[in-house]
């Protein structure tokens, strides 16, 4: 899906919840407003299409893995 989004919607904002694509938005603010309205505090991911990958600190990654394992 990434290639298609980058070709057709570069610079737009997407919401991903779990492994599901939720929607496409013109601004971060629009995406955030919808995400909070629908999912509350999360978890969800809001990313700009075509933005460089981000690197998370090990402490954040550990917390994500530990949280996932406890479910």
Secondary structure, 3 states (H helix, E strand, C coil): CHHHHHHHHCCCEEEEECCEEEEEECCHHHHHHHHHHHHCCCCCEEEECCCCCCCCCHHHHHHHHHHHHCC
